[in-house]
């Protein structure tokens, strides 16, 4: 019997439930079991690892937060598009004010997506200090069926807090060494040296979810003599692609692979998780570091020994989303050069197009909702937010440029975008352009893209989600140094569909943050109080 789409939706709603998580966000002094000094970290309910959050499509996630910190906090459900609930996206001074110290706040988020996601702090780089956990949304009608699944969430753990490392990041001192105290690796919340076995049975199929919660390094996953069939990237189902290794960057990517077990149990195997980065200094047993676990078929079977561990990129340009959606035709294109620069004292900051981000005095969502026609002017949101105002329904193309010596995992809130093209910034002839077919092909969709140093990427998305959305680098260091910007999407439609809950406004009032006017809190063309810095300098003025 064929079930109609309408009946399926009705059944999903009928089965939906409220998934309630009660989090007391607290300081925890720990080294997470690693061989490094303890630091003041940010955990939940006084402990690590944070609880893994699981739900089904159609549920409502209810996050009851108490803030026991001495500063504001906020929670971002990474990859969740927040349609109609922009005020729960968790970006302070963008679409909320954060949660005041000592106060309570509840996020109520309808879950209309399925896949592999994660939840993390979005205030003052609290993600870097430990406020992060996987978030899995199941779909009972998922076309990819497995007998069992495993989860690997991998994160780097630094002995410095972000507050401690930030002065070194921006320091004009050429001898400042941000890698003097390198990180360790955590796998599912514990030391990478404590990997647990995966039990396989002959002939069965296993779904392995890989969630990258890194703040800086890359990592790879492989299983000796087993193929990995990619079926999901960033919560979007893909046409199957068989690889022998999956490489992940911070926030990019979340990947599900299907692995078919061997037909017999006469051998055991190893899986490998490697933390590394060709843009990072070589530090013995850190960059790279390899963590091995057992794929166990039988307690009595010998261990298969591989000659080497595979390594390499996935050719994403060749991959397609499962649901057919041909390449968007852009209405206009935006050039975004992710680059570093200097201020007059020689301090280093990150930027898009040499504009380093600073928060406005009024959260941008309130500026969009309260300034009338002025909401259509990007300057309303302040010169340091590097805002672009988008029309409802238009197709936006972004040329993401990374010509410096550092890569950038760039994350767009509120959207999934199509990957259209990759290439090299020094390719002046176009000989090495790698472009998806523009017909009869469904480009890969995702919410975060890793742009290696010396390369560029072209992505496209449809501006059909009214709200205020960040686009930023997910290297926590770079985000803290200002590699962030805003899209003000369809402000006229925002006023029709977005009604900010009183609880969000109350958090602003409790912290003395205005909730109307432009970036400076004015209802006229007066921006004098808004943060306004000069463009960054490409050359260090202290070297002149």
Secondary structure as UniProt FT lines:
FT   HELIX           5..15
FT   STRAND          18..30
FT   TURN            32..33
FT   STRAND          39..44
FT   TURN            45..46
FT   STRAND          53..56
FT   TURN            57..58
FT   STRAND          60..67
FT   STRAND          75..78
FT   TURN            83..84
FT   HELIX           86..88
FT   TURN            93..95
FT   TURN            101..102
FT   STRAND          104..110
FT   STRAND          115..121
FT   TURN            124..130
FT   STRAND          132..138
FT   TURN            140..141
FT   STRAND          148..157
FT   HELIX           162..170
FT   TURN            174..175
FT   TURN            178..179
FT   STRAND          184..187
FT   TURN            188..189
FT   STRAND          190..191
FT   HELIX           192..194
FT   STRAND          198..199
FT   TURN            202..203
FT   STRAND          205..212
FT   STRAND          218..223
FT   TURN            224..225
FT   STRAND          228..233
FT   TURN            234..235
FT   STRAND          236..243
FT   STRAND          246..249
FT   TURN            250..251
FT   STRAND          254..260
FT   STRAND          267..276
FT   TURN            278..279
FT   TURN            284..286
FT   STRAND          289..296
FT   TURN            299..300
FT   STRAND          302..303
FT   HELIX           316..318
FT   STRAND          320..321
FT   STRAND          332..342
FT   TURN            344..345
FT   STRAND          348..352
FT   TURN            353..354
FT   HELIX           364..370
FT   HELIX           372..376
FT   HELIX           378..381
FT   HELIX           383..385
FT   STRAND          388..390
FT   TURN            392..393
FT   STRAND          395..402
FT   STRAND          408..412
FT   TURN            413..414
FT   STRAND          417..424
FT   TURN            425..426
FT   TURN            431..432
FT   STRAND          434..435
FT   STRAND          445..446
FT   STRAND          448..451
FT   TURN            453..454
FT   STRAND          455..462
FT   STRAND          467..473
FT   HELIX           476..480
FT   TURN            481..482
FT   STRAND          484..489
FT   HELIX           491..497
FT   HELIX           502..510
FT   TURN            511..512
FT   TURN            519..520
FT   TURN            528..529
FT   HELIX           541..543
//
